[in-house]
Amino acid sequence: MFFRMIKGALFRQKSKMIMIAVTIALGASLATAMLNIMLDVGDKVNQELKAYGANITVVPKENSVLTDLYALDGQEETAAAHLKEDDIGKIKTIFWGFNILDFTPFVNTTVVLDDETEVKLTGTWFNHHLALNTGEELDAGIHSLRSWWDVKNGQWLDEQKEGTANGGAMVGTVLAERLGISSGDSLHVKTSDGEKTLSVVGVFDSGGDEDEQIFTTLATAQELSGTKGLIDSIEVSALTTPDNELAKKAATKGPGSLSPADYETWYCTAYVSSICYQIQEAIPDSVASPVRQVAESEGNILDKTQLLMILITILSLFGSALGISNLVTASVMERSNEIGLLKAIGARDYRISGIVLTEIIITAVVGGVAGYFMGYGFAQIIGQTVFNSSIEMKPMVIPIVAVLIVIVTLAGSIPAIRMLLRLRPAEVLHGR
């Protein structure tokens, strides 16, 4: 009898039940999409932010000490200390090696042009092909680390192309305008260690101090500066986890201040401080430090993005609860005669409430299932539009969304149940 009554009610009021299911489906779809994006957005946001440069710098320990002592800004030459070029690949051998997206070394020197003008020359990798001892092969360099550079004239230097690997160069727009050179021209430079004619393959606009510099391959800069096999610094782009209290404690007081359990947690989490620590372990006599402006911005943007997702989820569920409340209340009002008759023949309030809630929950299940798959589609559309990649669907979202649907459905049904409980059979059956 119980199920016959529910079946009859569902079919008699199928239009309202469909509207309730649609309302729940919309709320569930937004909740599903936002929760999956929120749980998967960390790496996506970090990958987008990597387009704005490295978030870790590695320098010789001696240079780091002098920089701290004399408060140098990193643009001045602090000492003749260097790192070994052969150690660069060790960055990919750390525990969080897969989180290292890109890296490139730098050698800085001052060259003299034919008109006796002194210009800063920087040697680096552009798209250097690297074969690691682990068997992994990759291309690393400044091309991806400085993806915002706008090549006004010519093209990016391709060091894998014959003829540009040794002697090719890119010149900043400010320097190029001052010298009156463009792509295809030659530039003669000299130092105390030698001289060389560089072939300009491109003129770039960085929007910064680099516009007054010459960039060439690492080997060329090492030859001109007399530092073969040595480098001045390394810039690293890594996927990191926003800092929490544990990471801040390790960064300020040092890993030695952590308990063994906290140390293991910190070491095995992709905090920027733990990645820096592991790089220092891999590269002898080095100091790796985060670029705080970039690292903190990543954490702030990620936190605000996740907060936005949570607010959208809450608002969508709140809207669904209001919609359910209106629809269920209207349904109860239409069925007031039926409910009054049930009460008149002895049906208890809890039994009548159970019938109404069962109807709504059945409808909610149908709407929730449909909403989950709609949310999957919404998540993929957002992922492809915003991050140009798919969103991984997290299994833990299913029970979370199920609980939220139940809470929203019950919350939306409360006004209708209260109205049901206040109905008096005599008044209803007399048409009052």
TIGU-108512 format. One record per residue (C-alpha): residue number from 1; residue in three letters; z, y, x. Coordinates in Angstrom, 1 decimal, padded with zeros to 4 digits. Each point is the difference from the previous one (the first is absolute). Example, Ala and Ser with C-alpha at 12.3 -4.5 7.8 and 13.67 -1.06 7.14 Angstrom:
# TIGU-108512
> resi;resn;pz;py;px
> 1;ALA;007.8;-004.5;012.3
> 2;SER;-000.7;003.4;001.4
This chain:
# TIGU-108512
> resi;resn;pz;py;px
> 1;MET;000.0;000.0;000.0
> 2;PHE;000.9;002.4;002.8
> 3;PHE;-003.3;-000.4;001.8
> 4;ARG;-001.9;000.1;-003.3
> 5;MET;001.6;003.4;-000.7
> 6;ILE;-000.9;001.3;003.5
> 7;LYS;-003.6;-001.3;-000.3
> 8;GLY;-000.4;001.6;-003.4
> 9;ALA;001.4;003.3;001.3
> 10;LEU;-002.3;000.0;003.1
> 11;PHE;-003.1;-000.5;-002.1
> 12;ARG;001.0;002.4;-002.8
> 13;GLN;000.6;002.8;002.4
> 14;LYS;-002.5;-001.0;002.6
> 15;SER;-001.3;003.6;000.4
> 16;LYS;003.4;001.3;000.9
> 17;MET;000.7;-003.0;002.2
> 18;ILE;-003.3;000.6;001.9
> 19;MET;001.0;003.6;000.5
> 20;ILE;003.4;-001.1;001.3
> 21;ALA;-001.7;-002.5;002.4
> 22;VAL;-002.4;002.7;001.2
> 23;THR;002.9;002.4;000.6
> 24;ILE;001.9;-002.6;002.0
> 25;ALA;-003.2;-001.0;001.8
> 26;LEU;-000.6;003.6;001.2
> 27;GLY;003.6;000.4;001.2
> 28;ALA;-000.1;-003.4;001.7
> 29;SER;-003.3;000.8;001.6
> 30;LEU;001.2;003.2;001.6
> 31;ALA;003.2;-001.6;001.1
> 32;THR;-001.8;-002.9;001.5
> 33;ALA;-002.5;002.3;001.8
> 34;MET;002.6;002.4;001.3
> 35;LEU;002.4;-002.7;001.2
> 36;ASN;-002.6;-001.9;001.8
> 37;ILE;-001.4;003.1;001.7
> 38;MET;003.5;001.2;000.8
> 39;LEU;000.8;-003.3;001.7
> 40;ASP;-003.3;-000.1;001.9
> 41;VAL;-000.4;003.7;000.6
> 42;GLY;002.0;000.2;003.2
> 43;ASP;-002.7;-001.4;002.3
> 44;LYS;-002.7;001.7;-002.0
> 45;VAL;001.5;003.4;000.4
> 46;ASN;000.7;-000.6;003.7
> 47;GLN;-003.6;-001.1;000.6
> 48;GLU;-001.2;003.2;-001.7
> 49;LEU;002.4;002.1;002.1
> 50;LYS;-001.3;-001.6;003.2
> 51;ALA;-003.1;002.1;-000.4
> 52;TYR;002.1;002.9;001.1
> 53;GLY;000.9;-001.3;003.4
> 54;ALA;002.4;-002.2;002.0
> 55;ASN;003.7;-000.2;-000.9
> 56;ILE;001.2;-001.3;003.4
> 57;THR;-000.5;001.3;003.5
> 58;VAL;000.7;-002.0;003.2
> 59;VAL;000.6;001.8;003.3
> 60;PRO;001.5;-000.9;003.4
> 61;LYS;003.8;-000.1;000.0
> 62;GLU;000.1;002.6;002.8
> 63;ASN;-002.1;002.5;-002.0
> 64;SER;002.2;-000.6;-003.1
> 65;VAL;003.1;000.8;002.0
> 66;LEU;-001.4;003.2;001.4
> 67;THR;-001.3;001.1;-003.4
> 68;ASP;003.5;-000.5;-001.5
> 69;LEU;001.6;001.9;002.9
> 70;TYR;-002.3;003.0;000.0
> 71;ALA;-000.9;000.0;-003.7
> 72;LEU;-003.8;-000.2;000.8
> 73;ASP;-002.3;-000.3;-003.0
> 74;GLY;-002.0;-002.8;001.3
> 75;GLN;-003.1;002.1;000.8
> 76;GLU;001.2;000.8;003.5
> 77;GLU;-000.3;-002.2;003.0
> 78;THR;003.5;-001.3;000.7
> 79;ALA;-000.4;-002.4;002.9
> 80;ALA;-002.4;-002.3;001.8
> 81;ALA;001.4;-003.1;-001.8
> 82;HIS;-002.5;-002.3;-001.7
> 83;LEU;-000.2;-003.1;-002.0
> 84;LYS;-002.3;-002.9;001.0
> 85;GLU;-003.2;-000.4;-001.9
> 86;ASP;000.3;-003.8;000.1
> 87;ASP;003.2;000.2;-002.1
> 88;ILE;-001.7;001.7;-003.0
> 89;GLY;-000.9;-003.3;-001.7
> 90;LYS;003.6;-001.1;000.0
> 91;ILE;000.5;002.4;-003.0
> 92;LYS;-001.6;-002.7;-002.2
> 93;THR;002.3;-002.7;001.3
> 94;ILE;003.2;001.4;-001.5
> 95;PHE;001.7;-001.6;-003.1
> 96;TRP;-001.7;002.6;-002.2
> 97;GLY;-003.3;-000.2;001.8
> 98;PHE;-001.9;-000.5;-003.3
> 99;ASN;001.4;003.4;-001.2
> 100;ILE;-001.7;001.7;003.0
> 101;LEU;-003.2;001.4;-001.6
> 102;ASP;-001.4;001.9;003.0
> 103;PHE;000.9;001.5;003.4
> 104;THR;-001.6;001.8;002.8
> 105;PRO;001.0;001.1;003.5
> 106;PHE;-000.3;003.5;001.5
> 107;VAL;-000.5;001.4;003.5
> 108;ASN;000.1;003.8;000.3
> 109;THR;-001.3;002.0;002.9
> 110;THR;-001.4;003.5;000.7
> 111;VAL;-003.6;000.4;001.1
> 112;VAL;-001.9;003.0;001.4
> 113;LEU;-003.4;000.9;-001.5
> 114;ASP;-002.9;001.5;002.0
> 115;ASP;001.2;003.5;-001.0
> 116;GLU;003.4;-000.8;001.5
> 117;THR;001.6;-000.2;-003.5
> 118;GLU;002.8;-002.5;-000.3
> 119;VAL;-000.1;-002.2;-003.0
> 120;LYS;002.2;-002.9;-001.1
> 121;LEU;-001.7;-003.3;000.0
> 122;THR;001.4;-003.0;-001.9
> 123;GLY;-001.0;-003.6;000.6
> 124;THR;000.5;-002.5;-002.8
> 125;TRP;-001.5;-003.0;-001.8
> 126;PHE;-002.5;000.7;-002.7
> 127;ASN;-000.8;-003.4;-001.4
> 128;HIS;001.2;-002.1;002.9
> 129;HIS;-000.5;-003.8;-000.5
> 130;LEU;003.2;-001.8;001.1
> 131;ALA;000.5;-003.7;000.5
> 132;LEU;003.6;-001.0;-000.1
> 133;ASN;001.7;-002.9;001.8
> 134;THR;000.9;-001.4;-003.5
> 135;GLY;-003.8;-000.4;-000.7
> 136;GLU;-000.1;002.9;-002.4
> 137;GLU;-002.8;002.5;000.4
> 138;LEU;-000.1;003.5;-001.4
> 139;ASP;-001.5;003.4;000.3
> 140;ALA;002.5;002.8;000.6
> 141;GLY;-000.3;003.7;000.8
> 142;ILE;000.0;003.6;-001.0
> 143;HIS;-002.9;-000.3;-002.5
> 144;SER;002.3;-001.4;-002.6
> 145;LEU;003.2;001.8;001.1
> 146;ARG;-001.8;003.3;-000.3
> 147;SER;-002.1;-000.8;-003.1
> 148;TRP;000.3;003.6;-001.3
> 149;TRP;-001.9;001.4;003.0
> 150;ASP;-003.2;001.5;-001.3
> 151;VAL;-002.9;-000.6;002.4
> 152;LYS;-002.1;003.2;-000.4
> 153;ASN;-002.7;-000.9;002.4
> 154;GLY;-001.0;-003.4;001.3
> 155;GLN;002.1;-003.1;-000.6
> 156;TRP;003.1;-001.8;001.0
> 157;LEU;000.0;-001.4;003.6
> 158;ASP;-000.7;-003.7;-000.1
> 159;GLU;001.5;-001.5;003.1
> 160;GLN;-001.5;-003.4;-000.8
> 161;LYS;-003.5;001.5;000.2
> 162;GLU;-001.6;-000.2;003.4
> 163;GLY;-000.3;003.4;001.6
> 164;THR;003.0;001.6;-001.7
> 165;ALA;002.8;-002.2;001.3
> 166;ASN;000.2;001.9;003.3
> 167;GLY;-001.0;003.6;-000.1
> 168;GLY;-000.2;000.7;-003.7
> 169;ALA;002.2;002.8;-001.5
> 170;MET;000.8;001.9;-003.2
> 171;VAL;000.8;003.7;000.0
> 172;GLY;002.2;002.0;-002.4
> 173;THR;-001.8;002.7;-002.0
> 174;VAL;001.9;003.0;001.5
> 175;LEU;-000.9;-001.1;003.6
> 176;ALA;-003.6;-000.9;-001.0
> 177;GLU;-000.6;003.4;-001.5
> 178;ARG;001.5;001.7;003.1
> 179;LEU;-002.1;-002.0;002.4
> 180;GLY;-003.1;000.1;-002.3
> 181;ILE;-000.5;-003.8;000.1
> 182;SER;-000.9;-002.5;-002.7
> 183;SER;-000.7;-003.7;-000.3
> 184;GLY;-002.4;-001.3;002.7
> 185;ASP;001.0;002.6;002.6
> 186;SER;001.6;-000.8;003.3
> 187;LEU;003.4;001.3;001.3
> 188;HIS;000.9;-000.1;003.7
> 189;VAL;003.7;-000.3;000.7
> 190;LYS;002.0;-000.4;003.2
> 191;THR;003.5;-000.7;001.1
> 192;SER;001.8;-000.5;003.3
> 193;ASP;-000.8;-003.7;-000.3
> 194;GLY;-003.7;000.3;-000.8
> 195;GLU;-002.7;001.4;-002.2
> 196;LYS;-002.2;-001.3;-002.7
> 197;THR;-002.8;001.1;-002.4
> 198;LEU;000.9;-000.8;-003.6
> 199;SER;-002.5;-000.5;-002.8
> 200;VAL;001.1;001.7;-003.2
> 201;VAL;-000.6;-002.4;-002.9
> 202;GLY;001.9;002.0;-002.7
> 203;VAL;001.8;003.3;-000.8
> 204;PHE;003.0;-000.5;-002.3
> 205;ASP;002.3;002.2;-002.0
> 206;SER;003.6;-001.2;-000.1
> 207;GLY;001.6;003.1;-001.3
> 208;GLY;002.5;000.0;002.9
> 209;ASP;000.4;000.4;003.7
> 210;GLU;-002.5;-002.8;000.7
> 211;ASP;-002.8;002.4;-000.9
> 212;GLU;000.4;001.6;003.4
> 213;GLN;-000.1;-003.3;001.9
> 214;ILE;-002.4;-002.6;001.3
> 215;PHE;000.5;-003.6;-001.1
> 216;THR;-001.6;-002.8;002.1
> 217;THR;000.5;-003.7;000.6
> 218;LEU;003.3;-001.2;001.6
> 219;ALA;-001.9;-001.4;003.1
> 220;THR;-001.7;003.4;000.6
> 221;ALA;003.3;001.9;-000.3
> 222;GLN;001.7;-002.4;002.3
> 223;GLU;-002.7;000.4;002.6
> 224;LEU;000.2;003.8;-000.1
> 225;SER;003.8;000.0;000.1
> 226;GLY;000.4;-002.7;002.6
> 227;THR;002.1;-002.2;-002.3
> 228;LYS;-002.0;-003.2;-000.2
> 229;GLY;001.8;-002.6;-002.1
> 230;LEU;002.6;002.5;-001.2
> 231;ILE;000.5;002.0;-003.2
> 232;ASP;002.2;003.0;-001.0
> 233;SER;000.9;-001.1;-003.6
> 234;ILE;-000.9;-002.1;-003.0
> 235;GLU;-000.3;001.0;-003.6
> 236;VAL;000.7;-002.8;-002.5
> 237;SER;-000.6;-000.2;-003.8
> 238;ALA;002.3;-002.5;-001.7
> 239;LEU;000.8;-001.0;-003.5
> 240;THR;003.7;000.7;-000.4
> 241;THR;002.8;-000.3;-002.6
> 242;PRO;001.8;003.2;-001.0
> 243;ASP;003.3;000.5;001.8
> 244;ASN;003.3;-000.9;-001.7
> 245;GLU;003.6;000.4;001.2
> 246;LEU;-000.3;-003.0;002.3
> 247;ALA;-003.2;001.3;001.6
> 248;LYS;001.5;003.5;000.4
> 249;LYS;003.1;-001.5;001.7
> 250;ALA;-002.1;-002.0;002.4
> 251;ALA;-002.1;003.1;000.8
> 252;THR;002.9;002.3;000.6
> 253;LYS;002.7;-002.2;001.6
> 254;GLY;-002.3;-002.7;001.4
> 255;PRO;-000.5;-003.7;-000.8
> 256;GLY;003.1;-000.9;001.9
> 257;SER;002.1;001.7;-002.7
> 258;LEU;-001.1;-002.6;-002.5
> 259;SER;001.7;-003.2;-000.9
> 260;PRO;-001.9;-003.2;000.8
> 261;ALA;-001.0;-000.4;-003.7
> 262;ASP;-001.0;003.6;-000.3
> 263;TYR;-001.9;-000.2;003.2
> 264;GLU;-002.0;-003.0;-001.2
> 265;THR;-000.8;001.8;-003.3
> 266;TRP;-001.0;003.2;001.8
> 267;TYR;-002.1;-001.9;002.6
> 268;CYS;-001.8;-002.0;-002.6
> 269;THR;-000.8;002.9;-002.2
> 270;ALA;-003.0;002.3;000.7
> 271;TYR;002.0;003.2;000.5
> 272;VAL;-001.6;002.4;002.3
> 273;SER;003.0;-000.1;002.3
> 274;SER;-000.1;-003.8;000.3
> 275;ILE;-003.7;000.0;000.7
> 276;CYS;000.6;002.7;002.7
> 277;TYR;002.8;-002.2;001.5
> 278;GLN;-002.3;-003.1;000.1
> 279;ILE;-002.8;002.1;001.7
> 280;GLN;002.5;001.0;002.7
> 281;GLU;000.9;-003.6;000.5
> 282;ALA;-003.7;-000.9;000.4
> 283;ILE;-001.1;002.8;002.3
> 284;PRO;002.1;000.4;003.2
> 285;ASP;001.5;003.5;000.8
> 286;SER;-001.2;001.5;-003.3
> 287;VAL;001.6;002.0;-002.8
> 288;ALA;-001.4;-000.3;-003.5
> 289;SER;001.0;002.7;-002.5
> 290;PRO;-001.1;000.7;-003.5
> 291;VAL;-002.0;003.1;-000.9
> 292;ARG;002.8;001.1;-002.4
> 293;GLN;-002.2;002.4;-002.1
> 294;VAL;-002.4;-002.9;-000.8
> 295;ALA;002.7;-002.8;-000.3
> 296;GLU;002.2;002.1;-002.3
> 297;SER;-002.9;001.2;-002.1
> 298;GLU;-001.1;-003.6;-000.6
> 299;GLY;003.5;-000.9;-001.2
> 300;ASN;000.2;003.1;-002.2
> 301;ILE;-003.4;-000.5;-001.5
> 302;LEU;000.7;-003.6;-000.7
> 303;ASP;003.3;000.7;-001.6
> 304;LYS;-001.5;002.7;-002.3
> 305;THR;-002.9;-002.3;-000.9
> 306;GLN;002.3;-002.8;-001.0
> 307;LEU;002.2;002.4;-001.9
> 308;LEU;-003.1;001.2;-001.9
> 309;MET;-000.9;-003.6;-000.8
> 310;ILE;003.5;-000.6;-001.4
> 311;LEU;-000.1;003.1;-002.1
> 312;ILE;-003.4;-000.9;-001.5
> 313;THR;001.4;-003.5;-000.8
> 314;ILE;003.1;001.4;-001.6
> 315;LEU;-002.0;002.5;-002.1
> 316;SER;-002.5;-002.6;-001.1
> 317;LEU;002.7;-002.4;-001.1
> 318;PHE;001.8;002.9;-001.8
> 319;GLY;-003.2;000.8;-001.8
> 320;SER;-000.4;-003.6;-001.0
> 321;ALA;003.5;-000.2;-001.3
> 322;LEU;-000.6;003.1;-002.2
> 323;GLY;-003.2;-001.5;-001.3
> 324;ILE;001.7;-003.3;-000.8
> 325;SER;002.8;001.8;-001.7
> 326;ASN;-002.3;001.8;-002.4
> 327;LEU;-002.1;-003.0;-000.8
> 328;VAL;002.9;-002.4;-000.6
> 329;THR;001.8;002.6;-002.1
> 330;ALA;-003.1;000.4;-002.1
> 331;SER;-000.3;-003.7;-000.3
> 332;VAL;003.6;-000.4;-001.2
> 333;MET;-000.4;002.8;-002.5
> 334;GLU;-003.1;-001.7;-001.5
> 335;ARG;001.9;-003.3;-000.2
> 336;SER;003.2;001.6;-001.5
> 337;ASN;-000.5;-001.8;-003.4
> 338;GLU;-000.4;-003.4;001.8
> 339;ILE;003.1;000.7;002.2
> 340;GLY;002.0;001.2;-003.0
> 341;LEU;-000.9;-003.2;-001.9
> 342;LEU;001.0;-002.2;003.0
> 343;LYS;003.4;001.8;000.0
> 344;ALA;000.4;-000.3;-003.7
> 345;ILE;-000.4;-003.8;000.1
> 346;GLY;002.6;-000.3;002.8
> 347;ALA;-001.9;000.4;003.3
> 348;ARG;002.3;001.3;002.8
> 349;ASP;-000.9;003.2;001.9
> 350;TYR;-000.1;-001.9;003.3
> 351;ARG;-002.5;-002.5;-001.4
> 352;ILE;-002.3;002.8;-001.4
> 353;SER;000.3;001.8;003.3
> 354;GLY;-000.8;-003.2;001.9
> 355;ILE;-003.2;-000.4;-002.1
> 356;VAL;-001.2;003.6;000.7
> 357;LEU;000.9;-000.3;003.7
> 358;THR;-001.8;-003.3;000.4
> 359;GLU;-003.1;001.5;-001.5
> 360;ILE;000.1;002.9;002.4
> 361;ILE;000.8;-002.2;003.0
> 362;ILE;-003.0;-002.3;-000.8
> 363;THR;-002.2;003.1;-000.2
> 364;ALA;001.5;001.3;003.2
> 365;VAL;-000.8;-003.2;001.9
> 366;VAL;-003.6;000.2;-001.1
> 367;GLY;-000.2;003.7;000.9
> 368;GLY;001.9;-000.6;003.3
> 369;VAL;-002.4;-002.7;001.2
> 370;ALA;-003.0;002.1;-000.9
> 371;GLY;001.6;003.0;001.7
> 372;TYR;000.7;-001.9;003.2
> 373;PHE;-003.7;-000.9;000.4
> 374;MET;-001.0;003.6;-000.9
> 375;GLY;002.5;001.2;002.6
> 376;TYR;-001.6;-002.2;002.6
> 377;GLY;-003.3;001.6;-000.7
> 378;PHE;001.4;003.5;000.1
> 379;ALA;001.7;-000.8;003.3
> 380;GLN;-003.3;-001.1;001.5
> 381;ILE;-001.8;003.1;-001.3
> 382;ILE;002.7;002.3;001.5
> 383;GLY;000.0;-002.0;003.3
> 384;GLN;-003.8;000.2;000.4
> 385;THR;-000.1;003.7;-001.0
> 386;VAL;002.9;001.3;002.0
> 387;PHE;000.4;-002.5;002.9
> 388;ASN;-003.5;-001.6;000.1
> 389;SER;001.7;-003.4;-000.1
> 390;SER;001.4;-002.5;-002.5
> 391;ILE;003.6;-000.1;-001.1
> 392;GLU;001.9;-003.2;000.6
> 393;MET;001.7;-001.2;-003.2
> 394;LYS;003.6;-000.8;000.7
> 395;PRO;001.5;-003.1;-001.9
> 396;MET;003.3;001.8;-000.3
> 397;VAL;-001.6;002.6;-002.3
> 398;ILE;-000.4;-002.6;-002.7
> 399;PRO;003.7;-000.5;-000.8
> 400;ILE;000.7;003.7;000.5
> 401;VAL;-002.7;001.0;-002.5
> 402;ALA;001.2;-002.8;-002.4
> 403;VAL;003.6;001.4;000.1
> 404;LEU;-001.2;003.6;-000.5
> 405;ILE;-002.1;-001.0;-003.0
> 406;VAL;002.9;-001.8;-001.6
> 407;ILE;002.3;003.1;000.6
> 408;VAL;-002.6;002.4;-001.3
> 409;THR;-000.7;-002.1;-003.1
> 410;LEU;003.6;-000.4;-000.8
> 411;ALA;000.7;003.7;000.6
> 412;GLY;-002.9;001.0;-002.2
> 413;SER;001.2;-002.3;-002.7
> 414;ILE;003.5;001.4;-000.2
> 415;PRO;-000.7;002.8;-002.5
> 416;ALA;-001.8;-002.4;-002.3
> 417;ILE;002.8;-002.6;000.2
> 418;ARG;002.5;002.7;-000.8
> 419;MET;-002.0;001.0;-003.0
> 420;LEU;-000.3;-003.6;-001.1
> 421;LEU;003.8;-000.4;000.2
> 422;ARG;000.6;003.1;-002.2
> 423;LEU;-002.4;-001.2;-002.8
> 424;ARG;001.9;-000.8;-003.2
> 425;PRO;-001.7;-002.6;-002.2
> 426;ALA;000.9;001.6;-003.3
> 427;GLU;-001.5;003.4;001.0
> 428;VAL;-003.1;-001.5;001.5
> 429;LEU;-000.8;-002.4;-002.9
> 430;HIS;000.5;002.9;-002.5
> 431;GLY;-002.6;002.0;001.9
> 432;ARG;002.4;002.6;001.4
